[in-house]
Amino acid sequence: MKTVLKVDGMSCQHCVAAVTNAVSELEGVKGVAISLEEKTVAIEHDDGVRVDQLKAAIEDQGYDII
């Protein structure tokens, strides 16, 4: 399953690393691809992973879901 979220506040490679690490720690996440230009986080994950879990992991890093 793939979920794409629009995220505001990411501007550098440190942001990419922080979001990637936070989301990757969730059980069932298989991959994370971030586009700073498009302000998107694309997450490949198992069906058991809920979107609210993904959003919470990103928001906990200080970024806003648009």
C-alpha positions in Angstrom: 0.0 0.0 0.0 1.2 3.5 -0.7 0.2 6.7 1.1 1.3 10.2 -0.1 1.1 13.1 2.4 1.7 16.8 1.8 4.0 18.1 4.5 4.9 21.8 5.2 8.1 22.9 6.8 10.6 20.5 5.3 13.5 22.5 3.7 16.8 20.5 3.9 18.4 17.1 4.1 18.2 17.2 7.9 14.4 17.5 7.5 14.4 14.5 5.1 16.5 12.4 7.5 14.3 13.3 10.5 11.0 12.4 8.8 12.5 9.3 7.1 13.8 8.0 10.4 10.6 8.7 12.3 8.3 7.1 9.7 10.7 4.1 9.1 10.5 3.2 12.8 6.8 2.3 12.5 6.2 -1.4 12.2 5.0 -2.3 8.7 6.7 0.6 6.9 8.7 -0.7 3.9 10.0 2.5 2.3 9.9 6.3 2.4 10.5 8.8 -0.4 10.5 12.5 0.2 10.3 15.4 -2.3 11.3 18.7 -0.9 10.2 20.5 -4.1 6.7 18.9 -4.0 6.5 18.9 -0.2 5.5 15.3 -0.3 6.2 12.2 1.7 5.4 8.9 -0.1 5.3 5.9 2.2 5.1 2.2 1.2 3.6 0.2 4.0 1.6 -2.8 5.0 -2.2 -2.6 5.1 -2.1 -2.6 8.9 -0.4 0.8 9.1 -2.9 3.5 9.7 -2.6 7.0 8.1 -3.0 8.6 11.5 0.1 6.8 12.7 2.0 8.1 9.7 0.8 11.7 10.3 1.6 11.5 14.0 5.2 10.3 13.4 5.7 13.3 11.0 4.0 15.8 13.3 6.1 14.6 16.2 9.2 15.8 14.3 7.7 19.3 14.1 6.3 19.3 10.6 2.7 20.1 9.6 0.5 17.9 7.4 -1.2 20.0 4.8 
